[in-house]
Amino acid sequence: MRKRYNDLPYDLIEKCLYQKKYLPDKIAILETALNTMFPNTSTSIVKLGQGSTKTPFDTSITERWGIKRADCEEAKEWVAKRKLLFVLNLMRDNFTVQEDMLVNCKYGRELSPHEIQRELHIARATYFRLKNSVVKKAWSYLHLIEKDLSRALK
């Protein structure tokens, strides 16, 4: 009996795999945007009973900027992209050599199926079986961060 892959979000999984090569640049752009948006936080330690703490519930200016930074949309997108990159790297580490080569050829170098078959020395049917195996394994990792995927793929 053949397995069906209709329940897998193929388009979403392939989009994530294609985005892996662009994620480090997008993360760096978001980091610079966050650093220019908010002032640098100081690393000084306020002694207990001195400094800017008026009441036990008052926060310092550094803490207030940190709270504002964590609540902004760019920070949430940055966190989602970092999670996606971490999961994609973890996934690639656990692929077999042939699966990793397929991912590199198809999603990294964007070769056509015929070129991939020629480079990996595999038949057409084997290529599609291997691709389905990669997509299924990828979904087993990506479903862990499914709620963050839409934000990470912006």
CNS distance restraints for C-alpha pairs under 8 A (distance, minus, plus):
assign (resid   5 and name CA) (resid 132 and name CA) 7.85 0.50 0.50
assign (resid   5 and name CA) (resid 136 and name CA) 7.95 0.50 0.50
assign (resid   8 and name CA) (resid 136 and name CA) 7.48 0.50 0.50
assign (resid   8 and name CA) (resid 139 and name CA) 7.38 0.50 0.50
assign (resid   9 and name CA) (resid  13 and name CA) 6.27 0.50 0.50
assign (resid  10 and name CA) (resid  14 and name CA) 6.08 0.50 0.50
assign (resid  10 and name CA) (resid 135 and name CA) 7.18 0.50 0.50
assign (resid  11 and name CA) (resid  15 and name CA) 6.03 0.50 0.50
assign (resid  12 and name CA) (resid  16 and name CA) 6.28 0.50 0.50
assign (resid  13 and name CA) (resid  17 and name CA) 6.34 0.50 0.50
assign (resid  13 and name CA) (resid 135 and name CA) 6.71 0.50 0.50
assign (resid  13 and name CA) (resid 138 and name CA) 6.99 0.50 0.50
assign (resid  13 and name CA) (resid 139 and name CA) 6.56 0.50 0.50
assign (resid  13 and name CA) (resid 142 and name CA) 7.64 0.50 0.50
assign (resid  14 and name CA) (resid  18 and name CA) 6.09 0.50 0.50
assign (resid  14 and name CA) (resid 107 and name CA) 7.92 0.50 0.50
assign (resid  14 and name CA) (resid 135 and name CA) 7.51 0.50 0.50
assign (resid  15 and name CA) (resid  19 and name CA) 6.08 0.50 0.50
assign (resid  15 and name CA) (resid 153 and name CA) 7.98 0.50 0.50
assign (resid  16 and name CA) (resid  20 and name CA) 6.53 0.50 0.50
assign (resid  16 and name CA) (resid  84 and name CA) 7.99 0.50 0.50
assign (resid  16 and name CA) (resid 153 and name CA) 7.25 0.50 0.50
assign (resid  17 and name CA) (resid  88 and name CA) 7.50 0.50 0.50
assign (resid  17 and name CA) (resid 103 and name CA) 7.79 0.50 0.50
assign (resid  17 and name CA) (resid 107 and name CA) 6.06 0.50 0.50
assign (resid  18 and name CA) (resid 107 and name CA) 4.90 0.50 0.50
assign (resid  18 and name CA) (resid 108 and name CA) 6.76 0.50 0.50
assign (resid  19 and name CA) (resid  23 and name CA) 6.11 0.50 0.50
assign (resid  19 and name CA) (resid 153 and name CA) 7.61 0.50 0.50
assign (resid  20 and name CA) (resid  24 and name CA) 7.85 0.50 0.50
assign (resid  20 and name CA) (resid  85 and name CA) 6.63 0.50 0.50
assign (resid  20 and name CA) (resid  88 and name CA) 7.09 0.50 0.50
assign (resid  20 and name CA) (resid 108 and name CA) 7.94 0.50 0.50
assign (resid  21 and name CA) (resid 108 and name CA) 6.61 0.50 0.50
assign (resid  22 and name CA) (resid  26 and name CA) 6.39 0.50 0.50
assign (resid  23 and name CA) (resid  27 and name CA) 5.97 0.50 0.50
assign (resid  23 and name CA) (resid  81 and name CA) 6.84 0.50 0.50
assign (resid  23 and name CA) (resid  85 and name CA) 6.70 0.50 0.50
assign (resid  24 and name CA) (resid  28 and name CA) 6.19 0.50 0.50
assign (resid  24 and name CA) (resid  85 and name CA) 7.87 0.50 0.50
assign (resid  25 and name CA) (resid  29 and name CA) 6.25 0.50 0.50
assign (resid  26 and name CA) (resid  30 and name CA) 6.27 0.50 0.50
assign (resid  27 and name CA) (resid  31 and name CA) 6.15 0.50 0.50
assign (resid  27 and name CA) (resid  78 and name CA) 6.12 0.50 0.50
assign (resid  27 and name CA) (resid  81 and name CA) 6.69 0.50 0.50
assign (resid  27 and name CA) (resid  82 and name CA) 7.12 0.50 0.50
assign (resid  28 and name CA) (resid  32 and name CA) 6.30 0.50 0.50
assign (resid  29 and name CA) (resid  33 and name CA) 6.20 0.50 0.50
assign (resid  30 and name CA) (resid  34 and name CA) 6.08 0.50 0.50
assign (resid  30 and name CA) (resid  74 and name CA) 6.69 0.50 0.50
assign (resid  30 and name CA) (resid  75 and name CA) 7.78 0.50 0.50
assign (resid  30 and name CA) (resid  78 and name CA) 6.19 0.50 0.50
assign (resid  31 and name CA) (resid  35 and name CA) 6.11 0.50 0.50
assign (resid  31 and name CA) (resid  78 and name CA) 7.40 0.50 0.50
assign (resid  32 and name CA) (resid  36 and name CA) 6.14 0.50 0.50
assign (resid  33 and name CA) (resid  37 and name CA) 5.95 0.50 0.50
assign (resid  34 and name CA) (resid  38 and name CA) 6.29 0.50 0.50
assign (resid  34 and name CA) (resid  69 and name CA) 7.47 0.50 0.50
assign (resid  34 and name CA) (resid  74 and name CA) 7.08 0.50 0.50
assign (resid  34 and name CA) (resid  75 and name CA) 7.13 0.50 0.50
assign (resid  35 and name CA) (resid  39 and name CA) 6.83 0.50 0.50
assign (resid  35 and name CA) (resid  40 and name CA) 6.95 0.50 0.50
assign (resid  38 and name CA) (resid  65 and name CA) 6.94 0.50 0.50
assign (resid  38 and name CA) (resid  69 and name CA) 7.02 0.50 0.50
assign (resid  39 and name CA) (resid  65 and name CA) 7.67 0.50 0.50
assign (resid  41 and name CA) (resid  62 and name CA) 5.54 0.50 0.50
assign (resid  41 and name CA) (resid  65 and name CA) 7.75 0.50 0.50
assign (resid  41 and name CA) (resid  66 and name CA) 7.75 0.50 0.50
assign (resid  42 and name CA) (resid  62 and name CA) 6.78 0.50 0.50
assign (resid  46 and name CA) (resid  50 and name CA) 6.67 0.50 0.50
assign (resid  46 and name CA) (resid  51 and name CA) 5.81 0.50 0.50
assign (resid  46 and name CA) (resid  52 and name CA) 7.59 0.50 0.50
assign (resid  47 and name CA) (resid  51 and name CA) 6.82 0.50 0.50
assign (resid  49 and name CA) (resid  53 and name CA) 7.03 0.50 0.50
assign (resid  52 and name CA) (resid  59 and name CA) 7.89 0.50 0.50
assign (resid  52 and name CA) (resid  60 and name CA) 6.05 0.50 0.50
assign (resid  53 and name CA) (resid  58 and name CA) 5.88 0.50 0.50
assign (resid  53 and name CA) (resid  59 and name CA) 6.71 0.50 0.50
assign (resid  53 and name CA) (resid  60 and name CA) 6.79 0.50 0.50
assign (resid  54 and name CA) (resid  58 and name CA) 6.24 0.50 0.50
assign (resid  59 and name CA) (resid  63 and name CA) 5.94 0.50 0.50
assign (resid  59 and name CA) (resid  64 and name CA) 6.51 0.50 0.50
assign (resid  60 and name CA) (resid  64 and name CA) 6.33 0.50 0.50
assign (resid  61 and name CA) (resid  65 and name CA) 6.21 0.50 0.50
assign (resid  62 and name CA) (resid  66 and name CA) 6.19 0.50 0.50
assign (resid  63 and name CA) (resid  67 and name CA) 6.14 0.50 0.50
assign (resid  64 and name CA) (resid  68 and name CA) 6.23 0.50 0.50
assign (resid  65 and name CA) (resid  69 and name CA) 6.00 0.50 0.50
assign (resid  66 and name CA) (resid  70 and name CA) 6.14 0.50 0.50
assign (resid  67 and name CA) (resid  71 and name CA) 6.32 0.50 0.50
assign (resid  68 and name CA) (resid  72 and name CA) 6.37 0.50 0.50
assign (resid  69 and name CA) (resid  75 and name CA) 6.55 0.50 0.50
assign (resid  70 and name CA) (resid  75 and name CA) 5.74 0.50 0.50
assign (resid  70 and name CA) (resid  76 and name CA) 7.17 0.50 0.50
assign (resid  71 and name CA) (resid  75 and name CA) 6.95 0.50 0.50
assign (resid  71 and name CA) (resid  76 and name CA) 7.25 0.50 0.50
assign (resid  72 and name CA) (resid  76 and name CA) 6.67 0.50 0.50
assign (resid  73 and name CA) (resid  77 and name CA) 6.20 0.50 0.50
assign (resid  74 and name CA) (resid  78 and name CA) 6.02 0.50 0.50
assign (resid  75 and name CA) (resid  79 and name CA) 6.19 0.50 0.50
assign (resid  76 and name CA) (resid  80 and name CA) 6.23 0.50 0.50
assign (resid  76 and name CA) (resid 151 and name CA) 7.99 0.50 0.50
assign (resid  77 and name CA) (resid  81 and name CA) 6.15 0.50 0.50
assign (resid  77 and name CA) (resid 151 and name CA) 5.75 0.50 0.50
assign (resid  77 and name CA) (resid 152 and name CA) 5.94 0.50 0.50
assign (resid  78 and name CA) (resid  82 and name CA) 6.16 0.50 0.50
assign (resid  78 and name CA) (resid 152 and name CA) 7.66 0.50 0.50
assign (resid  79 and name CA) (resid  83 and name CA) 6.18 0.50 0.50
assign (resid  80 and name CA) (resid  84 and name CA) 6.22 0.50 0.50
assign (resid  80 and name CA) (resid 148 and name CA) 5.55 0.50 0.50
assign (resid  80 and name CA) (resid 149 and name CA) 7.10 0.50 0.50
assign (resid  80 and name CA) (resid 151 and name CA) 6.33 0.50 0.50
assign (resid  80 and name CA) (resid 152 and name CA) 4.85 0.50 0.50
assign (resid  81 and name CA) (resid  85 and name CA) 6.13 0.50 0.50
assign (resid  81 and name CA) (resid 151 and name CA) 7.74 0.50 0.50
assign (resid  81 and name CA) (resid 152 and name CA) 4.55 0.50 0.50
assign (resid  81 and name CA) (resid 153 and name CA) 7.51 0.50 0.50
assign (resid  82 and name CA) (resid  86 and name CA) 6.11 0.50 0.50
assign (resid  83 and name CA) (resid  87 and name CA) 6.17 0.50 0.50
assign (resid  83 and name CA) (resid 145 and name CA) 7.54 0.50 0.50
assign (resid  84 and name CA) (resid  88 and name CA) 6.07 0.50 0.50
assign (resid  84 and name CA) (resid 142 and name CA) 7.86 0.50 0.50
assign (resid  84 and name CA) (resid 145 and name CA) 7.44 0.50 0.50
assign (resid  84 and name CA) (resid 149 and name CA) 7.31 0.50 0.50
assign (resid  84 and name CA) (resid 152 and name CA) 6.77 0.50 0.50
assign (resid  85 and name CA) (resid  89 and name CA) 6.13 0.50 0.50
assign (resid  86 and name CA) (resid  90 and name CA) 6.13 0.50 0.50
assign (resid  87 and name CA) (resid  91 and name CA) 5.97 0.50 0.50
assign (resid  87 and name CA) (resid 141 and name CA) 6.68 0.50 0.50
assign (resid  87 and name CA) (resid 142 and name CA) 6.94 0.50 0.50
assign (resid  88 and name CA) (resid  92 and name CA) 6.15 0.50 0.50
assign (resid  88 and name CA) (resid 142 and name CA) 7.96 0.50 0.50
assign (resid  89 and name CA) (resid  93 and name CA) 6.25 0.50 0.50
assign (resid  90 and name CA) (resid  94 and name CA) 6.60 0.50 0.50
assign (resid  91 and name CA) (resid  95 and name CA) 6.50 0.50 0.50
assign (resid  91 and name CA) (resid 137 and name CA) 7.96 0.50 0.50
assign (resid  91 and name CA) (resid 138 and name CA) 6.64 0.50 0.50
assign (resid  91 and name CA) (resid 141 and name CA) 6.59 0.50 0.50
assign (resid  92 and name CA) (resid 100 and name CA) 6.38 0.50 0.50
assign (resid  95 and name CA) (resid  99 and name CA) 5.72 0.50 0.50
assign (resid  95 and name CA) (resid 100 and name CA) 5.67 0.50 0.50
assign (resid  95 and name CA) (resid 134 and name CA) 8.00 0.50 0.50
assign (resid  96 and name CA) (resid 100 and name CA) 6.05 0.50 0.50
assign (resid  97 and name CA) (resid 101 and name CA) 6.16 0.50 0.50
assign (resid  98 and name CA) (resid 102 and name CA) 6.20 0.50 0.50
assign (resid  98 and name CA) (resid 120 and name CA) 7.78 0.50 0.50
assign (resid  99 and name CA) (resid 103 and name CA) 6.21 0.50 0.50
assign (resid  99 and name CA) (resid 130 and name CA) 6.86 0.50 0.50
assign (resid  99 and name CA) (resid 131 and name CA) 7.85 0.50 0.50
assign (resid  99 and name CA) (resid 134 and name CA) 6.31 0.50 0.50
assign (resid 100 and name CA) (resid 104 and name CA) 6.12 0.50 0.50
assign (resid 101 and name CA) (resid 105 and name CA) 6.08 0.50 0.50
assign (resid 101 and name CA) (resid 120 and name CA) 7.77 0.50 0.50
assign (resid 102 and name CA) (resid 106 and name CA) 5.88 0.50 0.50
assign (resid 102 and name CA) (resid 116 and name CA) 7.15 0.50 0.50
assign (resid 102 and name CA) (resid 120 and name CA) 7.74 0.50 0.50
assign (resid 102 and name CA) (resid 130 and name CA) 7.98 0.50 0.50
assign (resid 102 and name CA) (resid 131 and name CA) 7.48 0.50 0.50
assign (resid 103 and name CA) (resid 107 and name CA) 5.43 0.50 0.50
assign (resid 103 and name CA) (resid 108 and name CA) 6.71 0.50 0.50
assign (resid 103 and name CA) (resid 134 and name CA) 7.76 0.50 0.50
assign (resid 104 and name CA) (resid 108 and name CA) 4.63 0.50 0.50
assign (resid 104 and name CA) (resid 109 and name CA) 6.23 0.50 0.50
assign (resid 105 and name CA) (resid 109 and name CA) 4.96 0.50 0.50
assign (resid 105 and name CA) (resid 110 and name CA) 5.98 0.50 0.50
assign (resid 105 and name CA) (resid 111 and name CA) 5.72 0.50 0.50
assign (resid 105 and name CA) (resid 116 and name CA) 6.35 0.50 0.50
assign (resid 106 and name CA) (resid 110 and name CA) 4.63 0.50 0.50
assign (resid 106 and name CA) (resid 111 and name CA) 5.28 0.50 0.50
assign (resid 106 and name CA) (resid 112 and name CA) 7.06 0.50 0.50
assign (resid 106 and name CA) (resid 113 and name CA) 7.58 0.50 0.50
assign (resid 106 and name CA) (resid 116 and name CA) 7.12 0.50 0.50
assign (resid 107 and name CA) (resid 111 and name CA) 7.82 0.50 0.50
assign (resid 111 and name CA) (resid 115 and name CA) 6.02 0.50 0.50
assign (resid 111 and name CA) (resid 116 and name CA) 6.24 0.50 0.50
assign (resid 112 and name CA) (resid 116 and name CA) 6.26 0.50 0.50
assign (resid 113 and name CA) (resid 117 and name CA) 6.14 0.50 0.50
assign (resid 113 and name CA) (resid 127 and name CA) 7.72 0.50 0.50
assign (resid 114 and name CA) (resid 118 and name CA) 6.28 0.50 0.50
assign (resid 114 and name CA) (resid 124 and name CA) 7.88 0.50 0.50
assign (resid 115 and name CA) (resid 119 and name CA) 6.10 0.50 0.50
assign (resid 116 and name CA) (resid 120 and name CA) 5.97 0.50 0.50
assign (resid 117 and name CA) (resid 121 and name CA) 5.64 0.50 0.50
assign (resid 117 and name CA) (resid 122 and name CA) 5.14 0.50 0.50
assign (resid 117 and name CA) (resid 123 and name CA) 6.34 0.50 0.50
assign (resid 117 and name CA) (resid 124 and name CA) 6.61 0.50 0.50
assign (resid 117 and name CA) (resid 127 and name CA) 6.39 0.50 0.50
assign (resid 118 and name CA) (resid 122 and name CA) 6.80 0.50 0.50
assign (resid 122 and name CA) (resid 126 and name CA) 6.10 0.50 0.50
assign (resid 122 and name CA) (resid 127 and name CA) 6.40 0.50 0.50
assign (resid 123 and name CA) (resid 127 and name CA) 6.23 0.50 0.50
assign (resid 124 and name CA) (resid 128 and name CA) 6.54 0.50 0.50
assign (resid 125 and name CA) (resid 129 and name CA) 6.20 0.50 0.50
assign (resid 126 and name CA) (resid 130 and name CA) 5.95 0.50 0.50
assign (resid 127 and name CA) (resid 131 and name CA) 6.04 0.50 0.50
assign (resid 128 and name CA) (resid 132 and name CA) 6.08 0.50 0.50
assign (resid 129 and name CA) (resid 133 and name CA) 6.17 0.50 0.50
assign (resid 130 and name CA) (resid 134 and name CA) 6.17 0.50 0.50
assign (resid 131 and name CA) (resid 135 and name CA) 6.20 0.50 0.50
assign (resid 132 and name CA) (resid 136 and name CA) 6.06 0.50 0.50
assign (resid 133 and name CA) (resid 137 and name CA) 6.13 0.50 0.50
assign (resid 134 and name CA) (resid 138 and name CA) 5.95 0.50 0.50
assign (resid 135 and name CA) (resid 139 and name CA) 6.14 0.50 0.50
assign (resid 136 and name CA) (resid 140 and name CA) 6.41 0.50 0.50
assign (resid 137 and name CA) (resid 141 and name CA) 6.80 0.50 0.50
assign (resid 138 and name CA) (resid 142 and name CA) 6.04 0.50 0.50
assign (resid 139 and name CA) (resid 143 and name CA) 5.65 0.50 0.50
assign (resid 140 and name CA) (resid 144 and name CA) 7.51 0.50 0.50
assign (resid 141 and name CA) (resid 145 and name CA) 7.92 0.50 0.50
assign (resid 142 and name CA) (resid 146 and name CA) 6.13 0.50 0.50
assign (resid 145 and name CA) (resid 149 and name CA) 6.49 0.50 0.50
assign (resid 146 and name CA) (resid 150 and name CA) 7.99 0.50 0.50
assign (resid 148 and name CA) (resid 152 and name CA) 6.12 0.50 0.50
assign (resid 149 and name CA) (resid 153 and name CA) 6.08 0.50 0.50
assign (resid 150 and name CA) (resid 154 and name CA) 6.75 0.50 0.50
